[in-house]
Amino acid sequence: MSIAFPAVCPTRRRYTPGRYPTRRYNALNGASFTRLFGSRAFDAELDMEFILDDTKAAAVLQSWHDSKGGTTDLSLPSLVFTGVSDQLSSNIPTYLNWRWAEVPSVESLFPGKSRVQVRLIATLDA
C-alpha cells in the first residue's frame, strides 16, 4: 500500500541517480576487477523545495506521518515532475519505490506561506 504524496509542484528539484550493486576486488599486485551483483540501480535521491500555503504544507507533513517516517513507500503524482522533459524523465527508473529519506522541514516565510524541504530516497523492494 502506497501513501499518496500531495499533488504540489516544487520550486526546486534535484535528482541524483542511484548506484548499481558492485564490489571492487584488488589483488596484492595492484590488479583489480569489479563485480556487478544486480542489474538495477537503487538509492536514487530526490530533493525538492516547495513554497506552499499552510494547507498544502500540512498535506506534505501528513504524508510524512501517514508513511510512518518512511516505512511505507510513496506514490508520487506527476505534478512533482512538472517541467522535466520526456528525455530526462525516461532516465528515472519506474521500478523504484520512493520513501522519505529524512524528516521534512518547514520554514515560515510570512503568514500563510512556508518553504518546505523534502528529501526522498528510492529503494528496491523485494
LUMBA-437742 format. One record per residue: residue number from 1; residue in three letters; x negated, y negated, z negated of N, C-alpha, C, O in turn. Coordinates in steps of 0.05 Angstrom, whole numbers, padded with zeros to 5 digits. Layout:
N
   sevex   lumti    neast   nnorth      nup   caeast   canorth     caup    ceast   cnorth      cup    oeast   onorth      oup
     NUM     ALA        X        Y        Z        X         Y        Z        X        Y        Z        X        Y        Z
...
This chain:
126
   sevex   lumti    neast   nnorth      nup   caeast   canorth     caup    ceast   cnorth      cup    oeast   onorth      oup
       1     MET   -00017    00024    00000    00000     00000    00000   -00018   -00025    00000   -00034   -00028   -00018
       2     SER   -00014   -00042    00019   -00030    -00067    00021   -00015   -00090    00008    00010   -00091    00009
       3     ILE   -00030   -00108   -00002   -00018    -00133   -00014   -00020   -00154    00008   -00041   -00157    00021
       4     ALA    00001   -00169    00012    00001    -00190    00033   -00015   -00214    00023   -00010   -00225    00002
       5     PHE   -00033   -00223    00040   -00047    -00248    00035   -00029   -00270    00047   -00018   -00265    00068
       6     PRO   -00027   -00293    00034   -00009    -00314    00044   -00016   -00322    00073   -00040   -00322    00081
       7     ALA    00004   -00330    00088    00000    -00340    00115   -00008   -00369    00114    00008   -00387    00117
       8     VAL   -00034   -00373    00110   -00046    -00400    00109   -00070   -00401    00127   -00084   -00381    00130
       9     CYS   -00075   -00424    00139   -00097    -00427    00158   -00120   -00441    00143   -00117   -00462    00131
      10     PRO   -00144   -00429    00144   -00167    -00440    00130   -00177   -00465    00144   -00175   -00468    00168
      11     THR   -00189   -00483    00128   -00202    -00507    00140   -00232   -00500    00146   -00245   -00514    00162
      12     ARG   -00241   -00479    00133   -00269    -00469    00138   -00268   -00439    00135   -00255   -00428    00118
      13     ARG   -00283   -00426    00153   -00284    -00397    00152   -00312   -00388    00160   -00324   -00399    00179
      14     ARG   -00323   -00368    00145   -00349    -00357    00152   -00347   -00326    00151   -00339   -00315    00131
      15     TYR   -00353   -00314    00173   -00352    -00285    00175   -00380   -00274    00177   -00396   -00284    00193
      16     THR   -00386   -00254    00161   -00412    -00240    00163   -00407   -00211    00169   -00393   -00197    00154
      17     PRO   -00417   -00201    00192   -00411    -00173    00199   -00423   -00154    00178   -00441   -00160    00164
      18     GLY   -00411   -00131    00178   -00420    -00110    00158   -00447   -00098    00167   -00458   -00104    00187
      19     ARG   -00456   -00080    00150   -00481    -00066    00156   -00475   -00037    00161   -00455   -00026    00151
      20     TYR   -00492   -00024    00175   -00489     00004    00181   -00504    00021    00160   -00524    00012    00149
      21     PRO   -00494    00045    00153   -00507     00061    00133   -00533    00074    00144   -00532    00094    00157
      22     THR   -00555    00061    00138   -00581     00070    00148   -00600    00074    00124   -00596    00063    00102
      23     ARG   -00621    00089    00129   -00642     00092    00109   -00668    00094    00125   -00671    00109    00144
      24     ARG   -00687    00079    00116   -00714     00078    00129   -00733    00095    00112   -00734    00093    00088
      25     TYR   -00748    00113    00126   -00767     00130    00113   -00795    00123    00123   -00799    00119    00147
      26     ASN   -00813    00120    00104   -00841     00113    00111   -00860    00135    00103   -00858    00146    00080
      27     ALA   -00878    00143    00121   -00898     00163    00115   -00922    00149    00103   -00925    00125    00105
      28     LEU   -00940    00165    00092   -00964     00154    00079   -00982    00140    00100   -00997    00122    00093
      29     ASN   -00982    00149    00125   -00999     00137    00145   -00987    00112    00157   -00999    00100    00175
      30     GLY   -00963    00104    00148   -00950     00079    00158   -00929    00084    00178   -00914    00066    00185
      31     ALA   -00928    00108    00189   -00907     00114    00209   -00880    00114    00194   -00878    00121    00171
      32     SER   -00859    00106    00209   -00833     00105    00196   -00811    00113    00216   -00815    00111    00241
      33     PHE   -00788    00120    00206   -00765     00124    00223   -00740    00116    00207   -00740    00117    00182
      34     THR   -00719    00109    00221   -00695     00101    00208   -00673    00120    00216   -00670    00128    00239
      35     ARG   -00658    00129    00196   -00637     00149    00200   -00610    00135    00196   -00606    00120    00177
      36     LEU   -00592    00139    00215   -00565     00128    00214   -00546    00149    00203   -00546    00172    00213
      37     PHE   -00531    00143    00181   -00514     00162    00167   -00485    00159    00173   -00468    00173    00162
      38     GLY   -00477    00141    00191   -00449     00137    00198   -00448    00119    00223   -00467    00106    00230
      39     SER   -00424    00118    00235   -00422     00103    00260   -00406    00077    00256   -00400    00063    00275
      40     ARG   -00399    00071    00231   -00382     00047    00226   -00396    00028    00206   -00407    00037    00186
      41     ALA   -00395    00003    00213   -00406    -00018    00194   -00386   -00022    00172   -00362   -00018    00175
      42     PHE   -00396   -00031    00149   -00379    -00036    00126   -00390   -00059    00110   -00412   -00069    00116
      43     ASP   -00375   -00068    00090   -00383    -00091    00073   -00385   -00117    00089   -00402   -00134    00082
      44     ALA   -00368   -00121    00109   -00367    -00147    00122   -00356   -00167    00102   -00342   -00159    00083
      45     GLU   -00362   -00192    00105   -00352    -00213    00087   -00337   -00235    00102   -00344   -00241    00125
      46     LEU   -00317   -00245    00089   -00302    -00267    00100   -00298   -00288    00078   -00284   -00283    00058
      47     ASP   -00312   -00310    00081   -00310    -00333    00062   -00292   -00354    00075   -00297   -00362    00098
      48     MET   -00272   -00363    00060   -00254    -00383    00070   -00249   -00405    00050   -00251   -00401    00026
      49     GLU   -00243   -00428    00061   -00236    -00451    00044   -00210   -00462    00055   -00207   -00465    00079
      50     PHE   -00192   -00469    00037   -00166    -00479    00045   -00161   -00506    00030   -00170   -00509    00008
      51     ILE   -00146   -00524    00043   -00135    -00547    00029   -00105   -00542    00029   -00092   -00543    00050
      52     LEU   -00094   -00537    00005   -00067    -00528    00003   -00050   -00544   -00017   -00061   -00556   -00035
      53     ASP   -00024   -00544   -00013   -00007    -00555   -00033   -00005   -00535   -00056   -00014   -00512   -00053
      54     ASP    00007   -00543   -00078    00008    -00526   -00101    00023   -00500   -00097    00015   -00479   -00108
      55     THR    00044   -00500   -00080    00059    -00476   -00075    00042   -00455   -00061    00043   -00432   -00068
      56     LYS    00028   -00464   -00040    00011    -00445   -00025   -00014   -00436   -00041   -00022   -00413   -00038
      57     ALA   -00025   -00454   -00057   -00047    -00447   -00074   -00038   -00426   -00094   -00053   -00407   -00100
      58     ALA   -00014   -00429   -00105   -00004    -00409   -00124    00000   -00382   -00110   -00003   -00362   -00122
      59     ALA    00008   -00383   -00084    00012    -00358   -00069   -00015   -00343   -00066   -00015   -00318   -00067
      60     VAL   -00036   -00358   -00062   -00063    -00345   -00060   -00070   -00332   -00087   -00079   -00309   -00087
      61     LEU   -00066   -00347   -00108   -00071    -00336   -00135   -00054   -00311   -00141   -00063   -00292   -00153
      62     GLN   -00029   -00312   -00132   -00011    -00290   -00136   -00020   -00265   -00121   -00018   -00243   -00131
      63     SER   -00031   -00269   -00097   -00043    -00247   -00082   -00066   -00234   -00097   -00068   -00210   -00098
      64     TRP   -00082   -00250   -00110   -00104    -00241   -00127   -00093   -00223   -00150   -00103   -00201   -00155
      65     HIS   -00073   -00234   -00163   -00061    -00219   -00186   -00047   -00193   -00176   -00049   -00173   -00189
      66     ASP   -00032   -00195   -00154   -00018    -00172   -00144   -00037   -00149   -00136   -00030   -00126   -00139
      67     SER   -00061   -00156   -00126   -00080    -00136   -00118   -00097   -00127   -00142   -00116   -00111   -00138
      68     LYS   -00091   -00137   -00165   -00106    -00130   -00190   -00136   -00134   -00187   -00152   -00118   -00194
      69     GLY   -00143   -00157   -00175   -00170    -00165   -00173   -00187   -00149   -00153   -00211   -00147   -00156
      70     GLY   -00174   -00139   -00133   -00188    -00126   -00111   -00186   -00096   -00111   -00198   -00082   -00095
      71     THR   -00169   -00085   -00129   -00166    -00055   -00129   -00148   -00046   -00106   -00149   -00023   -00098
      72     THR   -00131   -00064   -00096   -00114    -00057   -00073   -00122   -00074   -00049   -00129   -00097   -00052
      73     ASP   -00122   -00062   -00025   -00130    -00077   -00001   -00109   -00097    00007   -00086   -00096   -00002
      74     LEU   -00118   -00116    00023   -00102    -00139    00031   -00093   -00136    00060   -00108   -00125    00077
      75     SER   -00070   -00145    00066   -00060    -00147    00093   -00064   -00177    00102   -00049   -00194    00092
      76     LEU   -00082   -00182    00120   -00088    -00209    00128   -00070   -00217    00151   -00069   -00203    00172
      77     PRO   -00056   -00240    00149   -00039    -00249    00171   -00057   -00261    00193   -00080   -00269    00188
      78     SER   -00047   -00262    00217   -00062    -00272    00240   -00069   -00302    00236   -00089   -00311    00248
      79     LEU   -00054   -00316    00220   -00059    -00345    00215   -00087   -00349    00203   -00099   -00371    00206
      80     VAL   -00097   -00330    00188   -00123    -00332    00176   -00145   -00334    00198   -00166   -00346    00193
      81     PHE   -00140   -00323    00221   -00159    -00323    00243   -00152   -00343    00265   -00162   -00341    00287
      82     THR   -00135   -00362    00259   -00127    -00382    00279   -00152   -00397    00289   -00168   -00406    00273
      83     GLY   -00154   -00400    00315   -00177    -00414    00326   -00200   -00396    00334   -00219   -00406    00347
      84     VAL   -00199   -00371    00326   -00221    -00352    00334   -00214   -00341    00361   -00192   -00331    00366
      85     SER   -00233   -00343    00380   -00228    -00333    00407   -00225   -00303    00407   -00233   -00289    00389
      86     ASP   -00212   -00293    00429   -00208    -00264    00432   -00235   -00250    00434   -00238   -00228    00424
      87     GLN   -00254   -00263    00447   -00281    -00251    00449   -00294   -00247    00422   -00306   -00226    00417
      88     LEU   -00291   -00267    00405   -00303    -00265    00378   -00287   -00246    00360   -00298   -00229    00346
      89     SER   -00261   -00248    00361   -00244    -00231    00344   -00246   -00201    00351   -00241   -00184    00335
      90     SER   -00253   -00195    00376   -00257    -00167    00384   -00281   -00155    00371   -00284   -00130    00371
      91     ASN   -00298   -00171    00359   -00322    -00161    00345   -00317   -00158    00315   -00335   -00152    00300
      92     ILE   -00292   -00163    00306   -00285    -00159    00278   -00270   -00133    00277   -00247   -00131    00286
      93     PRO   -00283   -00112    00266   -00270    -00085    00267   -00243   -00084    00253   -00239   -00096    00232
      94     THR   -00225   -00070    00266   -00198    -00067    00254   -00196   -00044    00235   -00176   -00042    00221
      95     TYR   -00216   -00027    00233   -00215    -00004    00216   -00223   -00011    00187   -00221    00006    00169
      96     LEU   -00231   -00036    00182   -00239    -00044    00155   -00215   -00052    00138   -00195   -00061    00148
      97     ASN   -00218   -00048    00112   -00197    -00056    00093   -00208   -00079    00077   -00228   -00077    00063
      98     TRP   -00194   -00102    00079   -00202    -00126    00065   -00194   -00126    00036   -00171   -00118    00030
      99     ARG   -00212   -00134    00018   -00207    -00135   -00011   -00220   -00161   -00021   -00236   -00173   -00009
     100     TRP   -00211   -00168   -00045   -00223    -00191   -00058   -00252   -00184   -00066   -00256   -00163   -00079
     101     ALA   -00271   -00201   -00060   -00299    -00196   -00068   -00304   -00210   -00094   -00321   -00201   -00110
     102     GLU   -00290   -00232   -00099   -00292    -00246   -00125   -00267   -00262   -00130   -00249   -00265   -00113
     103     VAL   -00266   -00272   -00154   -00243    -00288   -00162   -00240   -00313   -00146   -00260   -00327   -00141
     104     PRO   -00216   -00320   -00136   -00213    -00345   -00120   -00217   -00369   -00139   -00211   -00367   -00163
     105     SER   -00225   -00391   -00128   -00228    -00415   -00144   -00210   -00437   -00133   -00206   -00439   -00109
     106     VAL   -00199   -00452   -00151   -00181    -00474   -00144   -00192   -00500   -00156   -00196   -00502   -00180
     107     GLU   -00196   -00520   -00139   -00206    -00546   -00147   -00185   -00567   -00140   -00177   -00570   -00116
     108     SER   -00175   -00581   -00160   -00155    -00602   -00155   -00167   -00626   -00142   -00187   -00636   -00152
     109     LEU   -00156   -00634   -00119   -00167    -00657   -00105   -00152   -00683   -00113   -00164   -00703   -00120
     110     PHE   -00125   -00681   -00113   -00108    -00701   -00123   -00081   -00688   -00128   -00077   -00665   -00120
     111     PRO   -00062   -00701   -00142   -00037    -00687   -00149   -00024   -00673   -00125   -00018   -00686   -00105
     112     GLY   -00019   -00648   -00129   -00005    -00632   -00108   -00022   -00620   -00087   -00013   -00604   -00071
     113     LYS   -00049   -00627   -00086   -00067    -00616   -00066   -00092   -00604   -00079   -00103   -00616   -00098
     114     SER   -00100   -00581   -00070   -00123    -00567   -00081   -00140   -00555   -00060   -00131   -00548   -00038
     115     ARG   -00166   -00552   -00066   -00184    -00538   -00049   -00186   -00509   -00061   -00193   -00506   -00085
     116     VAL   -00180   -00490   -00045   -00181    -00462   -00054   -00203   -00447   -00039   -00203   -00448   -00014
     117     GLN   -00220   -00434   -00053   -00242    -00419   -00041   -00238   -00389   -00046   -00233   -00381   -00068
     118     VAL   -00240   -00374   -00024   -00235    -00345   -00025   -00258   -00331   -00012   -00269   -00339    00008
     119     ARG   -00266   -00308   -00025   -00286    -00291   -00014   -00276   -00263   -00013   -00269   -00251   -00033
     120     LEU   -00274   -00252    00012   -00264    -00224    00015   -00287   -00206    00026   -00306   -00216    00038
     121     ILE   -00284   -00181    00020   -00303    -00161    00030   -00287   -00139    00043   -00265   -00132    00035
     122     ALA   -00299   -00128    00065   -00285    -00107    00080   -00298   -00080    00074   -00322   -00077    00077
     123     THR   -00282   -00061    00066   -00292    -00035    00058   -00282   -00013    00077   -00262   -00016    00090
     124     LEU   -00296    00009    00076   -00287     00034    00090   -00275    00051    00068   -00289    00060    00050
     125     ASP   -00250    00057    00070   -00237     00073    00050   -00231    00101    00062   -00222    00103    00085
     126     ALA   -00237    00121    00046   -00232     00148    00055   -00203    00156    00055   -00196    00178    00062
